[in-house]
Amino acid sequence: MAADQQDGTPQSLQPHTPLSEAITEQDSLSGDVDQSVSHPRRPSHLPHRLSSAHSHSTAGRSSMSDYANIDELAAPPPVENPYERRWYRHESIEDRRSPDPEYRRKSKEKKSRLPFSKLRSMNMYNVSNLIFFSILGTLARLGLQALTTYPNAPVIMSEVWANVGGSFILGFLQEDKAIFSNRRSEAIPGPTPNESETSDTENAAQTPPTDNEKKSAELDLLQVKKTLPPYIGLTVGFCGSFTSFSALIRDAFLALSNDLLPANPGAPSRHTGYSAAAVTAVLIAETGLSLAALSSGAHFALACAPILSRFPNTGFRRLLNPLMLLLGPGCWLGAVLLAIWPVQNVWRGEVVFALVFAPIGCLMRFALALTLNGISSMFPFGTFAANVFGSWVLAMCFDLQRSSSGQAVVSCQVLQGVEDGFSGCLTTVSTWVAELKGLRRRHAYTYGAASLGVSFAGFLIIVGSLRWTMGFDTPLCKV
């Protein structure tokens, strides 16, 4: 437990307001912020340019409470003490998100149905952004996988580069205070520029803001950006689809079964102990590298803040929202048409079918987070269900591809598309490591071990039953 410092003495700090109660805004797509809504964390004597940072047009934005269960948005930034103050407050997801009041009400009424009213935040702007960025994230993942697969590559796990890259970008976006800020100059801590804007009377009446009040104003700016459809598209859509938890589990199984590298006929069979060491190495390496990338991305955002804050605000969000209404469904429709009439048939198995199934997985993950993550602030059930179910779906498709029933070319290509597109976008490493970073230590270890253990156990039963009985057939995904 730490506090901000003033004159070398720690101050007593009140707990931060939970994310679901921090900011409440109108749900309309084009109205301004309701000025009658109270802002409990806004210091009353801060200059107007700090306290009104989010009183701007909210086109495409929903209420902040609608996103309290999305952990890409609810988790605290990876760097908790970016300015290296002597005293600072440690925050966790449990502190920021109180238990979902909708679930408390339902449990009291003894009703078993889920609070699907939270799906109202899946408005047309959010859905369009998620569709577009899920396709873009899938393309980036498959492209990076092709670029990093070459003879004698030092890193043999297929998805490690994508998982590291997506976690790095998510860490950058979580920590950034300039790109999505209406007032770029407020991205840098310290005295606000151009103090002459306020009159002498106002300056006399206003006391200088303390470090704690500056931090509260910065958190207000961070919370505003988390309701913007482009930010949701980049964090939930692109980063979540760029990374793949199901591919991590697949790599772990292939390491266990000695199939991660191409078969070498002259090599002897491997001892069981080596197989256990191999699967442990894959799980530790990919998890550790992704966690390190999340923190590195946040550090990079802090380093870039002085530069990004100098760029003028071009108001690109006003053009981006209506543009995404065309780009999202349009790109998805283009992928469907390419799957029906491909320029080259090999494109279907390599990328086109994956792009067709990618938005379905991304939207399903978003819906699961909205409806299930609020059950408990100590265990994100929505992300857990998405990662486990997506890993098991990949395992079933992996089996069908390598059995006699999956030997037709088109069926093999469709199964590959479900693996890379649906399962790849339904599961996510970037959100998972952000939750591990944001949860309290005991809850993080419990959640991480449960996610890896349940997913890998199901994959082992589904794929192992074929691998160690009938063996794998070579998939025929190319003509």
C-alpha positions in Angstrom: 0.0 0.0 0.0 1.6 3.2 -1.1 0.5 6.8 -1.5 1.5 9.9 -3.5 4.1 12.2 -1.9 4.0 15.8 -1.0 6.9 17.4 0.9 8.3 14.0 1.5 5.3 12.8 3.6 2.8 10.2 2.3 -0.8 11.4 2.2 -3.8 9.3 3.1 -5.5 8.4 -0.1 -9.0 7.2 -0.6 -9.6 4.1 -2.8 -10.1 4.8 -6.5 -13.7 4.8 -7.7 -14.5 1.4 -9.4 -14.4 1.6 -13.2 -18.1 0.7 -13.5 -19.0 3.9 -11.5 -16.2 6.3 -12.5 -17.8 8.0 -15.5 -21.3 7.9 -16.8 -22.1 9.3 -20.2 -25.1 9.4 -22.6 -25.6 6.3 -24.7 -26.7 8.3 -27.8 -24.4 8.2 -30.8 -24.2 11.9 -31.4 -25.1 13.8 -28.2 -22.7 15.6 -25.9 -21.8 14.4 -22.4 -24.6 14.9 -19.8 -23.3 17.8 -17.8 -25.6 16.9 -14.9 -23.7 13.7 -14.2 -21.4 13.9 -11.3 -17.8 13.0 -11.6 -16.7 11.8 -8.2 -13.0 11.7 -9.0 -12.6 15.2 -10.5 -10.9 17.7 -8.2 -13.2 20.7 -7.8 -10.5 23.3 -8.0 -8.6 22.0 -11.0 -8.4 24.3 -14.0 -11.2 23.9 -16.4 -9.0 22.5 -19.2 -8.2 19.5 -16.9 -11.6 18.9 -15.4 -13.5 19.2 -18.7 -11.2 17.0 -20.8 -13.9 14.6 -21.7 -16.8 17.1 -22.4 -16.6 16.6 -26.1 -18.6 14.9 -28.8 -19.2 11.2 -28.0 -20.2 9.9 -31.4 -20.3 6.1 -31.3 -19.5 6.0 -27.6 -21.6 4.2 -24.9 -21.7 4.4 -21.2 -18.5 3.7 -19.3 -20.2 1.1 -17.2 -21.0 -0.9 -20.4 -17.3 -1.7 -20.7 -16.5 -2.5 -17.1 -16.1 -6.2 -17.9 -13.8 -5.8 -20.9 -10.4 -6.4 -19.3 -8.4 -4.7 -22.1 -10.2 -1.5 -20.9 -10.6 -2.3 -17.2 -7.1 -3.4 -16.4 -4.8 -0.7 -15.0 -1.8 0.4 -17.2 1.1 -2.0 -17.0 3.4 0.7 -15.5 1.9 1.7 -12.2 4.5 4.3 -11.3 5.4 5.8 -14.7 7.0 9.0 -13.2 9.0 7.0 -10.6 7.5 8.9 -7.6 8.7 7.8 -4.2 5.1 7.0 -3.1 2.5 5.5 -5.4 -0.7 3.4 -5.2 -0.8 -0.2 -6.3 -4.0 -1.0 -8.3 -5.5 -4.2 -9.5 -8.4 -5.3 -11.6 -10.3 -6.2 -8.4 -9.8 -2.6 -7.1 -10.9 -1.0 -10.4 -13.9 -3.2 -11.1 -16.5 -3.9 -8.4 -18.7 -7.0 -8.7 -21.2 -6.5 -11.4 -24.4 -5.1 -9.9 -26.5 -6.8 -12.6 -25.3 -10.2 -11.4 -26.0 -9.3 -7.7 -29.5 -8.4 -8.6 -30.0 -11.5 -10.7 -28.7 -13.7 -7.9 -31.0 -12.1 -5.4 -34.0 -12.8 -7.6 -32.7 -16.3 -8.2 -32.8 -16.0 -12.0 -30.4 -18.1 -14.0 -30.3 -16.2 -17.3 -27.3 -14.0 -18.1 -27.4 -10.2 -18.2 -27.5 -10.0 -22.0 -28.6 -6.3 -21.6 -24.9 -5.6 -21.5 -24.6 -6.5 -25.2 -26.2 -3.1 -25.9 -22.7 -1.7 -26.0 -22.1 -3.8 -29.2 -23.4 -0.9 -31.3 -22.7 -0.5 -35.0 -19.6 1.5 -34.5 -18.0 -1.0 -32.1 -19.0 -4.0 -34.2 -17.6 -2.3 -37.4 -14.3 -1.6 -35.7 -14.1 -5.1 -34.3 -14.8 -6.7 -37.7 -12.2 -4.5 -39.5 -9.4 -4.9 -36.9 -10.0 -8.6 -36.4 -9.4 -9.1 -40.1 -6.3 -6.8 -39.9 -5.0 -8.7 -36.9 -5.5 -12.1 -38.5 -3.6 -10.9 -41.6 -0.8 -9.6 -39.4 -0.6 -12.8 -37.5 -0.5 -15.0 -40.6 2.0 -12.7 -42.3 4.3 -12.6 -39.4 4.1 -16.3 -39.1 5.2 -16.7 -42.7 8.0 -14.2 -42.3 9.5 -15.9 -39.2 9.3 -19.5 -40.6 12.6 -20.2 -42.4 15.3 -22.9 -42.3 17.2 -23.1 -39.0 15.1 -20.5 -37.3 16.3 -19.9 -33.7 12.6 -19.7 -32.5 10.5 -22.6 -33.6 7.2 -21.8 -32.0 4.9 -20.7 -34.7 3.0 -17.9 -32.8 5.6 -16.6 -30.4 6.3 -13.5 -32.5 2.7 -12.7 -33.0 1.9 -13.1 -29.3 4.9 -10.9 -28.3 3.9 -8.2 -30.9 0.3 -8.1 -29.9 1.1 -7.9 -26.2 3.6 -5.1 -26.9 1.0 -3.1 -28.8 -1.6 -3.6 -26.1 0.8 -2.4 -23.5 1.5 0.7 -25.6 -2.2 1.5 -26.0 -3.0 1.0 -22.3 -0.2 3.3 -21.2 -0.6 5.9 -23.9 -2.1 9.3 -22.9 -1.6 11.3 -26.1 -3.1 9.5 -29.2 -6.7 9.4 -28.1 -6.6 12.5 -25.9 -8.5 15.6 -27.0 -5.9 17.9 -25.5 -2.4 16.5 -26.4 -0.6 18.8 -24.0 -2.2 17.1 -21.1 -0.4 13.8 -21.9 2.7 15.1 -20.1 2.6 15.4 -16.3 3.5 18.6 -14.6 2.3 22.2 -14.7 -0.3 22.8 -17.4 0.9 25.1 -20.3 -0.4 28.5 -20.9 -1.5 29.3 -17.4 -2.4 32.8 -18.6 -5.6 31.5 -20.0 -7.2 31.8 -16.6 -7.8 35.2 -15.0 -5.9 36.5 -12.0 -9.1 36.2 -9.9 -9.4 32.5 -10.8 -5.7 31.9 -10.2 -6.0 33.5 -6.7 -9.0 31.3 -5.9 -7.4 28.1 -7.2 -4.7 26.3 -5.3 -2.1 24.3 -7.3 -3.2 20.8 -7.9 -1.5 18.1 -5.9 0.2 15.0 -7.3 -2.9 12.9 -6.3 -5.2 15.3 -8.1 -3.0 15.3 -11.3 -3.1 11.5 -11.2 -6.9 11.6 -10.9 -7.2 13.9 -13.9 -4.9 11.7 -15.9 -7.0 8.6 -15.0 -10.1 10.5 -16.1 -8.4 11.1 -19.5 -7.5 7.4 -19.7 -11.0 6.3 -18.9 -12.5 8.5 -21.6 -10.5 7.0 -24.4 -11.6 3.5 -23.3 -15.2 4.3 -24.6 -14.0 5.2 -28.1 -14.7 2.7 -30.8 -11.3 3.0 -32.4 -9.6 2.2 -29.1 -11.9 -0.8 -28.6 -11.1 -1.9 -32.1 -7.4 -1.7 -31.6 -7.2 -3.4 -28.2 -10.0 -5.9 -28.4 -10.1 -6.4 -32.1 -6.5 -6.0 -33.4 -4.4 -7.1 -30.4 -6.8 -9.9 -29.4 -6.8 -11.3 -33.0 -3.1 -10.7 -33.6 -2.3 -13.0 -30.6 -3.7 -16.5 -30.2 -3.9 -18.5 -27.0 -5.1 -21.6 -28.9 -1.9 -21.6 -31.0 0.2 -21.4 -27.8 -1.6 -24.6 -26.5 -1.1 -26.2 -29.9 2.6 -25.5 -29.8 2.8 -26.9 -26.3 1.2 -30.2 -27.4 3.4 -30.5 -30.5 6.4 -30.0 -28.2 5.1 -32.8 -26.0 4.5 -35.2 -28.9 7.9 -34.3 -30.5 6.1 -32.9 -33.6 7.1 -29.2 -33.2 10.0 -29.7 -35.7 9.8 -31.6 -39.0 10.3 -35.3 -38.5 13.9 -36.6 -38.8 13.9 -40.3 -39.8 17.4 -40.8 -38.4 16.6 -39.4 -34.9 15.8 -41.9 -32.1 12.6 -41.7 -30.1 12.7 -39.1 -27.3 12.5 -39.9 -23.6 9.4 -39.0 -21.8 11.3 -36.6 -19.5 12.5 -34.6 -22.5 8.9 -34.3 -23.7 7.9 -32.9 -20.3 10.8 -30.5 -20.4 9.8 -29.4 -23.9 6.2 -28.6 -23.1 7.3 -26.7 -20.0 9.8 -24.7 -22.0 7.1 -23.6 -24.5 4.6 -22.6 -21.8 7.2 -20.6 -19.8 8.8 -19.0 -22.8 5.7 -17.8 -24.6 4.0 -16.6 -21.3 7.1 -14.9 -20.0 7.9 -13.2 -23.3 4.4 -12.0 -23.7 4.4 -10.5 -20.2 7.7 -8.8 -20.9 6.4 -7.4 -24.1 3.3 -5.9 -22.4 5.6 -4.0 -20.0 8.0 -3.0 -22.8 5.1 -1.6 -24.8 4.1 0.5 -21.8 7.6 1.8 -21.4 7.8 2.7 -25.1 4.5 4.7 -24.7 6.0 6.7 -21.9 9.1 7.3 -23.9 7.0 8.5 -26.9 4.7 10.7 -24.9 6.7 13.9 -25.2 6.8 13.5 -29.0 3.2 12.4 -29.5 1.9 15.3 -27.3 3.3 17.8 -29.8 1.3 16.6 -32.7 -1.9 18.6 -33.4 -5.2 17.1 -32.8 -6.6 16.5 -36.3 -10.0 15.2 -35.2 -9.5 12.0 -37.2 -12.0 10.1 -35.0 -14.9 12.1 -36.5 -13.9 10.6 -39.9 -12.9 7.2 -38.7 -16.3 6.2 -37.2 -18.3 6.6 -40.4 -15.4 5.2 -42.4 -15.4 2.0 -40.3 -19.1 1.5 -41.0 -18.0 0.9 -44.6 -14.6 -0.7 -44.1 -15.7 -3.3 -41.5 -18.6 -5.0 -43.3 -17.0 -4.3 -46.7 -13.8 -6.1 -45.9 -15.7 -9.0 -44.5 -17.9 -9.2 -47.6 -14.8 -9.0 -49.7 -13.3 -12.0 -47.9 -16.5 -14.0 -48.4 -16.5 -13.3 -52.1 -12.8 -14.2 -52.4 -13.6 -17.5 -50.7 -16.3 -18.2 -53.2 -14.3 -17.1 -56.3 -10.6 -17.1 -55.3 -8.0 -15.7 -57.6 -5.8 -18.7 -56.7 -7.2 -21.7 -55.0 -4.3 -22.0 -52.6 -5.3 -18.6 -51.1 -8.4 -20.3 -49.5 -6.4 -22.5 -47.2 -3.6 -20.0 -46.4 -5.6 -16.9 -45.6 -9.1 -16.3 -47.2 -11.1 -18.8 -45.1 -9.3 -17.5 -42.0 -10.5 -13.9 -42.8 -14.1 -15.2 -43.2 -14.2 -16.8 -39.8 -12.1 -14.2 -37.9 -14.8 -11.6 -37.2 -17.1 -14.3 -35.8 -14.4 -15.3 -33.2 -13.6 -11.8 -32.3 -17.3 -10.8 -31.7 -17.9 -13.9 -29.7 -14.9 -13.1 -27.5 -16.2 -9.6 -27.0 -19.7 -10.9 -26.1 -18.3 -13.5 -23.7 -16.3 -10.8 -21.9 -19.3 -8.5 -21.6 -21.5 -11.2 -20.2 -19.2 -13.3 -18.1 -16.3 -11.2 -16.8 -18.5 -9.5 -14.3 -19.3 -12.7 -12.4 -16.1 -12.2 -10.4 -13.5 -9.5 -10.3 -10.9 -12.2 -9.1 -11.3 -14.5 -12.1 -12.2 -13.3 -15.7 -14.6 -16.0 -16.7 -15.3 -14.5 -20.1 -11.7 -14.6 -21.2 -11.2 -18.0 -19.6 -14.2 -19.4 -21.5 -13.1 -17.9 -24.8 -9.5 -19.3 -24.5 -10.6 -22.8 -23.3 -13.4 -23.2 -25.9 -11.3 -21.8 -28.7 -8.4 -24.2 -27.9 -10.7 -27.2 -27.9 -12.3 -26.1 -31.2 -8.8 -25.9 -32.7 -8.0 -29.3 -31.3 -11.1 -30.8 -33.0 -10.2 -29.2 -36.3 -6.6 -30.3 -36.0 -7.8 -33.9 -35.5 -10.2 -33.8 -38.5 -7.4 -32.4 -40.8 -5.2 -35.3 -40.0 -7.7 -38.1 -40.1 -9.2 -39.8 -43.1 -12.4 -37.8 -43.0 -10.5 -34.5 -43.6 -8.6 -35.5 -46.8 -10.7 -33.5 -49.2 -8.9 -30.3 -50.2 -11.8 -27.8 -49.6 -12.7 -29.4 -46.3 -9.1 -29.2 -45.2 -8.9 -25.5 -46.2 -12.1 -24.8 -44.3 -10.8 -26.5 -41.2 -7.5 -24.5 -41.5 -9.6 -21.3 -41.7 -11.5 -22.2 -38.6 -8.2 -22.8 -36.8 -6.5 -19.6 -37.9 -9.6 -17.4 -38.1 -12.2 -18.5 -35.6 -10.1 -20.1 -32.9 -7.2 -17.6 -33.5 -9.5 -14.6 -32.9 -11.7 -16.2 -30.2 -8.6 -16.8 -28.1 -6.1 -14.1 -27.0 -2.8 -13.9 -25.3 -2.6 -10.1 -25.1 -5.8 -9.8 -22.9 -4.7 -12.8 -20.9 -1.3 -11.4 -20.0 -2.9 -8.0 -19.3 -5.2 -9.7 -16.8 -2.3 -11.6 -15.2 -0.5 -8.3 -14.8 -3.6 -6.6 -13.4 -4.9 -9.2 -11.0 -3.6 -9.6 -7.5 -0.7 -12.1 -7.2 -2.6 -15.1 -5.9 -5.6 -14.6 -8.2 -3.2 -14.1 -11.2 -1.4 -17.4 -10.5 -4.7 -19.2 -10.0 -6.2 -17.8 -13.2 -3.1 -18.4 -15.3 -2.6 -22.0 -14.1 -6.3 -22.7 -14.7 -6.3 -21.3 -18.2 -3.2 -23.3 -19.2 -4.2 -26.4 -17.4 -7.8 -26.8 -18.6 -7.0 -25.8 -22.1 -4.0 -28.1 -22.4 -5.8 -31.0 -20.7 -8.7 -30.8 -23.2 -6.3 -30.5 -26.2 -4.3 -33.5 -24.9 -7.4 -35.7 -24.7 -8.7 -34.6 -28.1 -5.6 -34.6 -30.2 -3.5 -37.1 -28.1 -6.2 -39.8 -28.6 -5.5 -39.7 -32.4 -1.8 -39.1 -32.2 -0.9 -42.0 -30.0 -3.4 -44.5 -31.5 -3.9 -44.2 -35.3 -1.3 -41.5 -35.9 -1.5 -38.3 -38.0 -2.2 -38.4 -41.7 -0.7 -35.6 -43.8 -3.3 -32.8 -44.3 -4.0 -32.1 -48.0 -4.9 -28.4 -48.0 -3.3 -27.7 -51.4 -4.3 -28.9 -54.9 
